């Protein structure tokens, strides 16, 4: 396993924005999952990585490393999370870190990063499915959005006690796909109304979370991709339709048809396009 971490590494460079000179370089074992796998807080860079199995001889593992922002030298680490799994989502919030690994079950890991030289794994919770995106909903609650048995799943993690994280509530939609699986930009959190929005293939879903998860509104639309709120109105955008909801009553107040998607797909030209000399 030492060799596995030696040969699978990710390079990190700090580039000055004024001179564009490389001011520091570092390296951590494994590979990062997405932009949420890196975070800077109080002079410390935190990096979550997955070290993949090597030719089936050893199990893969997942680590979190703390580095000095100034020198990019390693300060501390937490290694060996989710043996034979890989990281599906990460979120760093202040001096806490939350990591979801997955293969058959969904371990939710809580890390104490208050001492960069001695980070530690505080608690762990195992549950079915996985969360591909984590989002904070207050100091003691983290939302996970992912899948269970091929269906879209939302779960509220209670992290008030980091040594004993629990599931406050969960909700499984009769949907097989959500754009959040591909990009966190598809997720929408409206803190003023205490709701969040999940897009899916057959509709858009508005949840409140004050007292567990409650489905406030389901909008029947095909291939919903995004939503945006302006004042007290929620605009739900699908590939074939845009719908506007009043956030005070959740009534549908307007809809605009964009036409069938197949009608808007341009055919490739039969003749090749000629470049004008």
Residue frames relative to the residue before (quaternion, step in Angstrom):
aa qw qx qy qz dx dy dz
X 1.0000 0.0000 0.0000 0.0000 0.00 0.00 0.00
X 0.5886 0.5573 -0.3730 0.4516 3.58 1.10 -0.57
X 0.6683 0.4847 -0.3014 0.4771 3.57 0.96 -0.83
X 0.5962 0.5685 -0.3602 0.4378 3.56 1.08 -0.73
X 0.6994 0.4444 -0.2709 0.4899 3.59 0.93 -0.83
X 0.6131 0.5610 -0.3510 0.4316 3.58 1.16 -0.50
X 0.7739 0.3854 -0.1916 0.4647 3.58 0.94 -0.88
X 0.6944 0.3605 -0.2704 0.5611 3.60 1.25 -0.23
X 0.1947 0.8049 -0.5287 0.1862 3.56 -0.14 1.27
X 0.2517 -0.7246 0.6208 0.1619 3.54 -1.36 0.41
X 0.3091 -0.7587 0.5490 0.1654 3.56 -0.80 1.04
X 0.1266 -0.7798 0.6114 0.0463 3.57 -1.08 0.78
X 0.0290 -0.7945 0.6065 -0.0040 3.58 -0.91 0.91
X 0.2233 -0.7388 0.6174 0.1521 3.54 -1.12 0.73
X 0.1252 -0.8095 0.5735 0.0075 3.54 -0.67 1.21
X 0.4144 -0.7129 0.5091 0.2466 3.58 -0.78 0.98
X 0.4366 -0.7296 0.4612 0.2538 3.58 -0.78 0.97
X 0.6465 0.5165 -0.3345 0.4510 3.61 1.14 -0.45
X 0.8038 0.2777 -0.1283 0.5102 3.57 0.74 -1.07
X 0.2931 -0.7610 0.5005 0.2907 3.58 1.27 -0.54
X 0.4002 0.6886 -0.4941 0.3487 3.56 1.18 0.59
X 0.4665 -0.6302 0.5351 0.3145 3.57 -1.21 0.58
X 0.1880 -0.8338 0.5157 0.0591 3.56 -0.43 1.26
X 0.7940 -0.0319 0.0241 0.6067 3.59 1.17 -0.47
X 0.1103 -0.7799 0.6133 0.0590 3.55 -1.21 0.60
X 0.0190 0.7937 -0.6073 0.0287 3.53 -1.11 0.73
X 0.2094 -0.7698 0.5922 0.1131 3.54 -1.31 0.06
X 0.0654 -0.7778 0.6240 0.0384 3.56 -1.09 0.78
X 0.5485 -0.6040 0.4515 0.3612 3.61 -1.11 0.54
X 0.7816 0.3585 -0.2574 0.4408 3.57 -1.22 0.56
X 0.4335 -0.6699 0.5394 0.2690 3.53 -1.37 -0.22
X 0.4471 -0.6911 0.5020 0.2654 3.57 -1.14 0.67
X 0.4944 -0.6806 0.4697 0.2680 3.55 -1.21 0.60
X 0.7749 -0.1803 0.1668 0.5824 3.59 0.83 -1.01
X 0.7714 -0.3733 0.2408 0.4556 3.57 -1.27 -0.13
X 0.6366 0.5368 -0.3287 0.4456 3.58 1.16 -0.54
X 0.5451 0.6163 -0.3941 0.4096 3.58 1.29 -0.11
X 0.7260 0.3204 -0.2179 0.5682 3.61 1.29 -0.18
X 0.1037 0.7908 -0.5942 0.1036 3.55 -1.00 0.84
X 0.2092 -0.7651 0.5970 0.1203 3.58 -1.05 0.80
X 0.1085 0.7911 -0.5915 0.1122 3.56 -0.86 1.00
X 0.8642 -0.0739 0.0266 0.4970 3.54 -0.82 1.10
X 0.7583 -0.4142 0.2036 0.4604 3.56 0.86 1.01
X 0.6744 0.4484 -0.2891 0.5104 3.57 1.29 0.15
X 0.2530 -0.7328 0.6126 0.1542 3.55 -1.02 0.87
X 0.1347 -0.7810 0.6067 0.0609 3.58 -0.83 1.02
X 0.0439 -0.8115 0.5816 -0.0361 3.59 -0.81 1.03
X 0.1626 -0.7732 0.6079 0.0787 3.58 -0.83 1.04
X 0.0072 -0.8251 0.5628 -0.0493 3.58 -0.77 1.03
X 0.2779 -0.7076 0.6199 0.1944 3.50 -1.38 0.37
X 0.1820 -0.7445 0.6339 0.1039 3.56 -0.94 0.96
X 0.3027 -0.7993 0.4954 0.1550 3.56 -0.37 1.28
X 0.6082 -0.5472 0.4182 0.3947 3.58 -1.21 0.47
X 0.3136 -0.7460 0.5619 0.1712 3.55 -1.12 0.72
X 0.8404 -0.1928 0.0775 0.5005 3.53 -0.37 1.34
X 0.6500 -0.5642 0.3131 0.4014 3.58 1.10 0.67
X 0.5275 0.6640 -0.4011 0.3463 3.60 1.25 0.03
X 0.7800 0.1330 -0.0805 0.6062 3.57 1.14 -0.58
X 0.5374 -0.6268 0.4587 0.3285 3.54 -1.24 0.45
X 0.4861 -0.6349 0.5113 0.3150 3.55 -1.15 0.62
X 0.0980 -0.7888 0.6052 0.0441 3.55 -1.21 0.55
X 0.3074 -0.7425 0.5713 0.1668 3.55 -1.33 0.27
X 0.1133 -0.8199 0.5611 -0.0120 3.53 -0.91 1.02
X 0.1625 -0.7192 0.6551 0.1646 3.52 -1.40 0.23
X 0.1148 -0.8035 0.5836 0.0244 3.57 -0.83 1.05
X 0.2136 -0.7418 0.6205 0.1380 3.55 -1.15 0.70
X 0.0444 -0.8021 0.5951 -0.0235 3.56 -0.89 1.01
X 0.5170 -0.5980 0.5077 0.3426 3.55 -1.21 0.54
X 0.4586 -0.6863 0.4860 0.2873 3.60 -0.80 0.95
X 0.6517 0.5475 -0.3218 0.4147 3.60 0.99 -0.80
X 0.8261 0.2256 -0.0887 0.5087 3.58 0.76 -1.05
X 0.2986 -0.7675 0.4937 0.2791 3.59 1.29 -0.44
X 0.4028 0.6636 -0.5147 0.3640 3.56 1.07 0.76
X 0.5383 -0.6518 0.4331 0.3127 3.56 -1.05 0.78
X 0.2503 -0.7720 0.5721 0.1186 3.54 -1.00 0.93
X 0.7885 -0.1579 0.1445 0.5766 3.55 0.90 -0.92
X 0.1321 -0.7986 0.5816 0.0806 3.58 -1.28 0.04
X 0.1763 -0.6925 0.6806 0.1615 3.47 -1.45 0.30
X 0.0209 -0.8404 0.5401 -0.0399 3.59 -0.43 1.17
X 0.7687 0.4304 -0.2679 0.3900 3.52 -1.34 0.26
X 0.3931 0.7067 -0.5037 0.3039 3.61 1.12 0.48
X 0.8555 0.1205 -0.0774 0.4976 3.59 -1.11 0.68
X 0.0516 -0.8316 0.5529 0.0028 3.59 0.60 1.14
X 0.8409 0.0880 -0.1271 0.5187 3.55 -0.94 1.03
X 0.5986 0.4868 -0.3806 0.5098 3.57 1.16 0.71
X 0.2713 -0.7361 0.5774 0.2262 3.58 -1.28 -0.14
X 0.5917 -0.5838 0.4237 0.3600 3.55 -1.25 0.47
X 0.1811 -0.7763 0.5968 0.0915 3.56 -0.94 0.95
X 0.8022 -0.0673 0.0444 0.5916 3.62 1.07 -0.56
X 0.0954 -0.7745 0.6251 0.0191 3.53 -1.25 0.67
X 0.0559 0.7703 -0.6352 0.0037 3.54 -1.20 0.58
X 0.1428 -0.7637 0.6257 0.0699 3.55 -0.90 1.01
X 0.0124 0.7959 -0.6022 0.0610 3.57 -0.76 1.09
X 0.8119 -0.1143 0.0389 0.5711 3.57 -0.27 1.25
X 0.7824 -0.2910 0.2198 0.5048 3.57 -0.79 -0.98
X 0.5965 0.5201 -0.3786 0.4799 3.58 1.21 0.54
X 0.1289 -0.7696 0.6192 0.0877 3.54 -1.22 0.55
X 0.1278 -0.7822 0.6078 0.0498 3.56 -1.06 0.81
X 0.0107 -0.8104 0.5824 -0.0622 3.56 -0.70 1.12
X 0.1388 -0.7653 0.6241 0.0746 3.56 -0.97 0.93
X 0.0606 -0.7646 0.6411 0.0266 3.55 -0.86 1.02
X 0.0571 -0.8245 0.5629 -0.0054 3.58 -1.12 0.49
X 0.1237 0.7131 -0.6900 0.0140 3.44 -1.38 0.62
X 0.7988 0.0231 0.0024 0.6012 3.57 0.75 -1.08
X 0.7670 0.1385 -0.0956 0.6192 3.55 1.14 -0.64
X 0.4707 -0.6836 0.4969 0.2535 3.55 -1.32 0.28
X 0.0761 -0.7913 0.6051 0.0439 3.62 -0.19 1.19
X 0.1791 -0.7590 0.6225 0.0661 3.54 -0.88 1.09
X 0.1289 -0.8271 0.5466 0.0223 3.58 -0.41 1.26
X 0.1603 -0.7662 0.6169 0.0817 3.58 -1.04 0.86
X 0.1048 -0.8198 0.5628 0.0128 3.58 -0.70 1.12
X 0.2928 -0.7049 0.6182 0.1877 3.54 -1.19 0.70
X 0.0389 -0.8232 0.5653 -0.0344 3.58 -0.50 1.23
X 0.3067 0.7906 -0.4853 0.2129 3.58 1.24 0.37
X 0.7346 0.2512 -0.1763 0.6052 3.61 1.17 -0.56
X 0.3316 -0.7920 0.4719 0.2002 3.63 -0.13 1.24
X 0.6753 0.4917 -0.3049 0.4575 3.58 1.11 -0.58
X 0.7833 0.1925 -0.1129 0.5802 3.59 1.24 -0.33
X 0.0505 0.8020 -0.5919 0.0624 3.63 0.53 1.08
X 0.0943 -0.8167 0.5688 0.0238 3.57 -1.09 0.64
X 0.4490 -0.6344 0.5579 0.2910 3.51 -1.31 0.48
X 0.2413 -0.8216 0.5058 0.1048 3.57 -0.44 1.26
X 0.8146 -0.1016 0.1169 0.5590 3.58 0.82 -0.94
X 0.1443 -0.7785 0.6074 0.0642 3.53 -1.29 0.36
X 0.0677 -0.7813 0.6204 0.0125 3.53 -1.08 0.81
X 0.1623 -0.7895 0.5875 0.0717 3.57 -0.87 0.98
X 0.1120 0.7824 -0.6013 0.1173 3.55 -0.93 0.98
X 0.6291 -0.5560 0.3708 0.3969 3.62 -1.15 0.43
X 0.7736 0.3430 -0.2665 0.4615 3.55 -1.24 0.54
X 0.3149 -0.7279 0.5636 0.2309 3.53 -1.25 -0.44
X 0.3178 -0.7064 0.5965 0.2101 3.54 -1.32 0.38
X 0.2056 -0.8003 0.5543 0.1000 3.58 -0.64 1.11
X 0.7714 0.1666 -0.1332 0.5995 3.58 1.30 -0.10
X 0.1396 -0.7767 0.6112 0.0607 3.56 -1.00 0.92
X 0.0027 0.8027 -0.5951 0.0376 3.56 -0.97 0.89
X 0.4045 -0.7244 0.4970 0.2542 3.63 -0.81 0.93
X 0.0784 -0.7711 0.6309 0.0335 3.56 -1.03 0.88
X 0.7839 -0.0826 0.0351 0.6143 3.56 0.81 1.03
X 0.7126 -0.4847 0.3095 0.4018 3.54 -1.33 0.20
X 0.8049 0.3032 -0.1262 0.4942 3.59 0.98 -0.79
X 0.7066 0.4122 -0.2530 0.5165 3.60 1.25 0.16
X 0.0551 -0.7716 0.6337 0.0094 3.55 -0.97 0.95
X 0.2787 -0.7545 0.5754 0.1485 3.56 -0.90 0.98
X 0.1197 -0.7643 0.6291 0.0757 3.54 -1.04 0.84
X 0.0972 -0.7765 0.6214 0.0369 3.57 -0.95 0.94
X 0.2709 0.7690 -0.5372 0.2158 3.56 -0.70 1.04
X 0.5767 -0.5727 0.4512 0.3685 3.55 -0.95 -0.91
X 0.0069 -0.7446 0.6649 0.0574 3.50 -1.39 0.38
X 0.8375 -0.0556 -0.0225 0.5432 3.56 -0.69 1.15
X 0.7311 -0.4633 0.2350 0.4422 3.57 0.95 0.91
X 0.6607 0.4643 -0.3178 0.4969 3.60 1.24 0.21
X 0.5739 -0.6044 0.4328 0.3435 3.56 -1.14 0.69
X 0.0587 -0.8172 0.5726 -0.0305 3.55 -0.85 1.03
X 0.1072 -0.7446 0.6547 0.0737 3.55 -1.14 0.78
X 0.0060 -0.8041 0.5936 -0.0312 3.58 -0.94 0.89
X 0.2747 -0.7401 0.5943 0.1538 3.57 -1.06 0.85
X 0.1644 -0.7729 0.6079 0.0780 3.56 -0.75 1.09
X 0.2452 -0.7332 0.6186 0.1402 3.55 -0.92 0.98
X 0.0350 -0.8282 0.5581 -0.0366 3.58 -0.47 1.24
X 0.2353 0.7913 -0.5288 0.1973 3.60 1.15 0.52
X 0.7348 0.2210 -0.1477 0.6240 3.57 1.10 -0.73
X 0.2876 -0.8076 0.4836 0.1768 3.62 -0.12 1.22
X 0.6373 0.5246 -0.3395 0.4510 3.60 1.16 -0.41
X 0.7866 0.1899 -0.0999 0.5790 3.57 1.25 -0.34
X 0.0183 -0.8153 0.5787 -0.0070 3.63 0.41 1.15
X 0.1050 -0.7998 0.5902 0.0300 3.57 -1.05 0.79
X 0.4762 -0.6183 0.5326 0.3275 3.54 -1.33 0.25
X 0.2887 -0.7634 0.5556 0.1585 3.56 -0.59 1.15
X 0.7671 -0.1861 0.1514 0.5950 3.58 1.00 -0.84
X 0.0683 -0.7807 0.6179 0.0635 3.57 -1.25 0.34
X 0.1067 -0.7817 0.6136 0.0315 3.55 -1.21 0.53
X 0.1373 -0.7851 0.6014 0.0562 3.57 -0.85 1.01
X 0.2665 -0.7720 0.5628 0.1275 3.56 -0.77 1.09
X 0.4580 -0.6429 0.5355 0.3003 3.55 -1.21 0.56
X 0.4608 0.6276 -0.4587 0.4281 3.52 0.72 1.23
X 0.3254 -0.7701 0.5220 0.1691 3.55 -1.02 0.82
X 0.8017 0.1920 -0.0806 0.5603 3.60 1.23 -0.24
X 0.0182 0.7535 -0.6571 -0.0103 3.52 -1.22 0.65
X 0.5506 -0.6267 0.4445 0.3265 3.56 -1.06 0.78
X 0.5335 0.6248 -0.4090 0.3972 3.61 1.21 -0.36
X 0.5496 0.6099 -0.3939 0.4133 3.59 1.17 -0.47
X 0.7484 0.3950 -0.2052 0.4917 3.59 1.10 -0.70
X 0.8175 0.0024 0.0368 0.5747 3.60 1.06 -0.68
X 0.4659 -0.6839 0.4860 0.2813 3.57 -0.95 0.86
X 0.5280 0.6400 -0.4094 0.3795 3.61 1.22 -0.32
X 0.6013 0.5706 -0.3606 0.4276 3.60 1.19 -0.38
X 0.6179 0.5333 -0.3456 0.4630 3.59 1.24 -0.32
X 0.0734 -0.7933 0.6037 0.0273 3.58 -1.05 0.79
X 0.0766 -0.7816 0.6189 0.0121 3.55 -0.91 1.01
X 0.0993 -0.7783 0.6195 0.0243 3.57 -0.68 1.14
X 0.2320 -0.8201 0.5107 0.1131 3.57 -0.04 1.32
X 0.6118 0.5766 -0.3627 0.4021 3.60 1.04 -0.69
X 0.7609 0.3091 -0.1814 0.5409 3.58 1.06 -0.71
X 0.3995 -0.7475 0.4510 0.2797 3.60 1.32 0.12
X 0.5488 0.5667 -0.4210 0.4476 3.56 0.87 1.00
X 0.1231 -0.7440 0.6397 0.1488 3.53 -1.36 0.20
X 0.3311 -0.7571 0.5441 0.1452 3.54 -1.24 0.57
X 0.1091 -0.7771 0.6185 0.0414 3.54 -1.01 0.95
X 0.2377 -0.7618 0.5824 0.1549 3.63 -0.75 0.98
X 0.0016 0.7899 -0.6132 0.0055 3.57 -1.16 0.57
X 0.7140 -0.4922 0.2998 0.3976 3.57 -1.29 0.16
X 0.7767 0.3161 -0.1717 0.5171 3.60 1.11 -0.62
X 0.8260 -0.0393 0.0234 0.5618 3.59 1.21 0.06
X 0.3926 -0.6651 0.5698 0.2807 3.51 -1.41 -0.10
X 0.1763 -0.8222 0.5401 0.0330 3.58 -0.94 0.90
X 0.1794 -0.7759 0.6016 0.0625 3.54 -0.87 1.10
X 0.0722 -0.8057 0.5879 -0.0040 3.57 -0.74 1.13
X 0.2280 -0.6939 0.6566 0.1884 3.53 -1.21 0.61
X 0.1955 -0.8193 0.5358 0.0587 3.58 -1.14 0.57
X 0.3357 0.7687 -0.4891 0.2393 3.62 1.19 0.26
X 0.7914 0.0765 -0.0067 0.6065 3.56 0.97 -0.90
X 0.7689 -0.1942 0.0901 0.6024 3.54 0.48 1.22
X 0.6142 -0.5331 0.4238 0.3987 3.56 -1.29 -0.24
X 0.0180 0.7905 -0.6102 0.0498 3.55 -0.82 1.06
X 0.3519 -0.7321 0.5460 0.2050 3.58 -0.79 1.03
X 0.2136 -0.8134 0.5335 0.0899 3.56 -0.39 1.27
X 0.8086 -0.0585 0.0869 0.5789 3.58 0.98 -0.82
X 0.0985 -0.7487 0.6533 0.0546 3.53 -1.09 0.85
X 0.1490 -0.7939 0.5876 0.0472 3.55 -0.67 1.15
X 0.2986 -0.7682 0.5413 0.1665 3.57 -0.59 1.14
X 0.2696 0.7245 -0.5827 0.2509 3.55 -0.46 1.30
X 0.4361 -0.6890 0.5095 0.2748 3.56 -1.15 0.55
X 0.8780 0.0316 -0.0304 0.4767 3.51 -1.16 0.84
X 0.0830 0.8023 -0.5791 0.1188 3.57 0.60 1.18
X 0.1924 -0.8212 0.5340 0.0591 3.56 -0.82 1.05
X 0.8226 -0.0021 0.0809 0.5629 3.58 0.89 -0.95
X 0.0738 -0.7464 0.6510 0.1170 3.52 -1.41 0.04
X 0.0535 -0.7751 0.6288 0.0321 3.55 -1.21 0.55
X 0.2315 -0.7711 0.5713 0.1592 3.60 -1.02 0.71
X 0.0556 -0.7578 0.6501 0.0067 3.53 -1.10 0.87
X 0.8010 -0.0601 -0.0413 0.5942 3.55 -0.51 1.27
X 0.7691 -0.3194 0.2379 0.4998 3.62 -0.64 -1.05
X 0.5956 0.5487 -0.3694 0.4558 3.58 1.14 0.58
X 0.2302 -0.7586 0.5995 0.1096 3.52 -1.06 0.90
X 0.1794 -0.7815 0.5937 0.0674 3.56 -0.74 1.13
X 0.1489 -0.7974 0.5840 0.0300 3.55 -0.58 1.25
X 0.1375 -0.8271 0.5445 0.0207 3.56 -0.59 1.20
X 0.0354 -0.7745 0.6315 -0.0129 3.51 -0.82 1.14
X 0.6664 -0.5040 0.3579 0.4170 3.56 -1.26 0.10
X 0.7868 0.2869 -0.1527 0.5248 3.60 1.15 -0.52
X 0.8036 0.1789 -0.0649 0.5640 3.60 1.23 -0.17
X 0.1593 -0.7301 0.6514 0.1313 3.54 -1.31 0.50
X 0.0716 -0.8028 0.5920 0.0018 3.58 -0.80 1.01
X 0.2159 -0.7694 0.5915 0.1075 3.56 -1.06 0.83
X 0.1269 -0.7914 0.5968 0.0380 3.56 -0.90 1.05
X 0.3874 -0.6685 0.5823 0.2527 3.54 -1.15 0.72
X 0.3405 -0.7902 0.4737 0.1878 3.60 -0.48 1.17
X 0.5796 0.5654 -0.3877 0.4406 3.58 1.23 -0.13
X 0.8038 0.2173 -0.0995 0.5447 3.59 1.05 -0.77
X 0.3198 -0.7597 0.4760 0.3064 3.58 1.31 -0.47
X 0.3636 0.6978 -0.5176 0.3362 3.56 1.13 0.68
X 0.4392 -0.6478 0.5497 0.2921 3.52 -1.21 0.61
X 0.1392 -0.8383 0.5255 0.0416 3.59 -0.50 1.17
X 0.8065 -0.0101 0.0064 0.5912 3.61 1.19 -0.34
X 0.0405 -0.7741 0.6312 0.0282 3.52 -1.26 0.55
X 0.1096 -0.7705 0.6252 0.0593 3.54 -1.14 0.72
X 0.2942 -0.7529 0.5653 0.1645 3.56 -0.80 1.04
X 0.2501 -0.7718 0.5698 0.1304 3.56 -0.94 0.93
X 0.5520 -0.6109 0.3889 0.4134 3.57 1.30 0.01
X 0.6638 -0.4922 0.3776 0.4178 3.53 -1.29 0.26
X 0.5361 -0.6456 0.4389 0.3214 3.54 -0.94 0.87
X 0.6402 0.5468 -0.3301 0.4268 3.57 1.00 -0.81
X 0.6410 0.5292 -0.3293 0.4480 3.59 1.15 -0.58
X 0.7150 0.4471 -0.2528 0.4744 3.58 1.20 -0.44
X 0.5432 0.5952 -0.4113 0.4260 3.57 1.26 0.08
X 0.3227 -0.7712 0.5217 0.1701 3.57 -0.60 1.14
X 0.4233 -0.6777 0.5408 0.2630 3.53 -1.02 0.83
X 0.5126 -0.6086 0.4953 0.3486 3.54 -1.16 0.56
X 0.5375 -0.6281 0.4386 0.3524 3.62 -0.99 0.70
X 0.5174 -0.6398 0.4737 0.3139 3.52 -1.05 0.80
X 0.7392 0.3228 -0.1851 0.5614 3.54 0.98 -0.94
X 0.5205 -0.6317 0.4607 0.3433 3.61 -0.97 0.73
X 0.4879 -0.6460 0.4962 0.3136 3.56 -1.11 0.68
X 0.2751 -0.7791 0.5436 0.1479 3.55 -0.79 1.05
X 0.4172 -0.6932 0.5326 0.2486 3.51 -0.98 0.88
X 0.3822 -0.7095 0.5430 0.2359 3.58 -0.95 0.89
X 0.3527 -0.7521 0.5212 0.1957 3.56 -0.68 1.12
